[in-house]
Amino acid sequence: MPIVLAMAKVLIILAITIPLFVYANKLPMVCLKGRGWFLSAMLMTGAGVILPFVYKGTLPLAELATTVGLAALAFGIYGWMKVLFADTEPEREKEEVQSLTNELGERRHLLRSLTDNLPSVVSLKGTDGRYVFVNKQYEKSYNLRWDEIVGYKVDEIFPSELSDSYIMEDQRIIDEGHVTSQEVEIEYHNDIKRSVVITRFPVLSTDGRIIGIGSIDHDISEQKQMEVMKDKFLSTVNHELRTPLTAILGSLGLVNRGVVGDVSDDAKAMLTMAHDNANRLRVIVDDLLDMENLLSNTMEFHFGQLNIQQFVEKALEDSKRYAKRYDVSFELSEMLVGGFVMADERRLHQVMDNLLSNAAKFSPAGAKIDARVWRNGEMLRVEVQDYGLGISDDFKDDLFDRFTVADSTDTRDRGGAGLGLNISKEIIEQHGGIIGYDSNEGIGSTFYFELPEVSEN
């Protein structure tokens, strides 16, 4: 009998605990994960301890309570073991991986949204050389789909004559960690060669490690074509306009001086007008060529010591033609004896000529224009002051920009293409000086430049 009763107890315990154990493995999914084990362990352990004492009166109930209590106690102990020794790391790692995957997907979508609207070719590669991202312009330029690029290496996509240089440059980025830029000729799928500037840069992790290589390819083919057209235009200006203009001006000058014989007063007036207009055109042509030389850093400067006082006096003497043409007078109202600068006299004369001619053009007939030379600390300042219209507030910020003129009427009446002040600014800056102006609309303007003073000899 005791043996049968013991076996019955074992069967009852197994009948209760096995389903509970099976169900217990699902508890973390339905009972708020670890908290389900904790609550289950407390309840079942409590039941296992209390039940034998509650039903200890009658033998059958006591036996049954003891059996159920043992089963509950076993389940409770199992629950506590799960709480104490549960391994939550794999679950946590799985959640983190999923979170990072979602975040990377969002960032990739954002990056693609930004770069797909760029005209440039954009790509990202890992340090192993495999593409991890390209924008739509990349796919369009090389006539490839995303899945034909991403995950592949350069030499698996392009021929060796192109991929070898790419691999070499990518490795240089990884080794040196610097941004590089190079201009290359690339032949796309339509067999059209394009001039491209490729900028490569290292992609860094948060701790500063190089984890990839980024590349932006900017097509400059149209810019190169414009440069070719510009060079042709300047060549035409130089050879087809400047050379004939020089001959025309020389011939008109000889005729006006009576070298080839006397001319009537009416004819002389017409010849003088033709000479002035040809000279105006020559100034514009010279300005265009000078501007190109300045932009390409090919303008030549020959510096030497220059007495600034004597230089200004000579410039005023040479500008008498402007005084006569616009019915104004120039006066040196403040002088400085013994001031010297290092300058290219011809280029500096070009600046002074521009300031004096502008003052004459924008002054009323009969007006006086003052020139001054004075020392301003370690700099020598030359000023040209007129008492004309002044400068409108609309043009003050752009006055030294290229092709800036007050309005079309001023351009027609007073000549010029709006390059003189910009060229003057570039020349003065090449001398290590500054140029500027003060103006009051309706009262007049004072233009000035300053150059560093040097000791004589």
Secondary structure as UniProt FT lines:
FT   HELIX           2..24
FT   TURN            25..26
FT   HELIX           27..30
FT   TURN            31..33
FT   HELIX           34..54
FT   HELIX           59..85
FT   HELIX           89..115
FT   TURN            116..117
FT   STRAND          121..126
FT   TURN            127..128
FT   STRAND          130..134
FT   HELIX           136..142
FT   HELIX           146..148
FT   TURN            149..151
FT   HELIX           154..156
FT   HELIX           160..176
FT   STRAND          180..187
FT   TURN            189..190
FT   STRAND          193..204
FT   TURN            206..207
FT   STRAND          210..219
FT   HELIX           221..236
FT   HELIX           237..242
FT   HELIX           243..256
FT   TURN            257..260
FT   HELIX           265..295
FT   TURN            296..297
FT   STRAND          304..307
FT   HELIX           308..318
FT   HELIX           320..326
FT   STRAND          329..334
FT   TURN            337..338
FT   STRAND          340..343
FT   HELIX           345..361
FT   TURN            365..366
FT   STRAND          368..376
FT   TURN            377..378
FT   STRAND          379..386
FT   TURN            393..400
FT   TURN            402..403
FT   HELIX           408..414
FT   HELIX           420..430
FT   TURN            431..432
FT   STRAND          434..440
FT   TURN            441..443
FT   STRAND          444..454
//
